[in-house]
Amino acid sequence: MSEADAPAELSSLNWLFFIEQNQIEPSFRALIASLNTDIEWVREHTKLTDRAERWDKGRASALQGHELEVAEQWLTLSLNHI
């Protein structure tokens, strides 16, 4: 099965291939890393990074109020994961 053969609901998902014999172990490591990824953390990190880049270029205001509180909580939780 190739990506082109997959139903539309699945075709937009990320793929890991276990085709070549010498690539099985690296593919399993990539699979384990993917399964261990905290996608909500990644999404929040991406959102805050984008906001910081826009602020740096003068295209967004600084975080304030509730947004700032949420970002500070996220940072505190992130530091606890290290």
N, C-alpha and C positions, 0 to 999 in steps of 0.2 A: 504494500500500500504506500502510495506517495501522498504528499500534501494535497496534490490536485485531486486525488481520489477521495479525500476525506469529506464528510458532510460539512456544510457551511458553518454549523455550530462549532465544529472542531478545527476548521482550517485556520482560524485566527489565533490559535493557541501556539505556544512554543513547543518545539519538537526536539527530542534527543534521539539520535540514531545509534543503534547497536548493530551496525552492519559489518564492519571490518573486524576480524578476529583480534587484531592487535589494538583495537580501540575500545574493547569491552570494559576494561578496568577504568580508563579515563571517563568513559561514558557513565559508568556506575557512580564514580565520584561526582560528576556533574549532576546526576540525578539526585544523589543524597544532598548535595549543596542546595539544589533547587527546592527539595522538600523541606529543608531546614530554614529556608528563607522566610523571614517575617514580612509578608507582602504589605501589611498595613504600615509597618515601620518604613519600608521602602517608599511607599506612596506619600507618607507624611514628610519624609526627608526630601523627596523630589519636589513636593509642593513648597516647602520652606526654602529650599535652594532656589527655586524659580522666583519666589517672592523676593529673596535677598538680592538676586541678580537684577531684577526689575527695580528695586529700591536703589541699588548702587548706580544704576543708569538714570535715575531720576524719574522713572516711569511708574513708581508705586510709593505709597506712603509707608512709614514705619509701622510695625505691628503695634497695636494699642488695645487696651481693654481685654475683652475675652480672648481675642486672637493671640495676644501676647501671653496670657495665662496658659492657654493650651500649648503654645510653643515652648514655654518654660517647663511645663509638666512633661512634654515629650522629651526635651533635652535631659531632664532629671532621670527619666526612665531609661533613656538611651545610655547615659553614663553608668547606670546600674547594670546594664547588660554586658559591659566590657569586662 
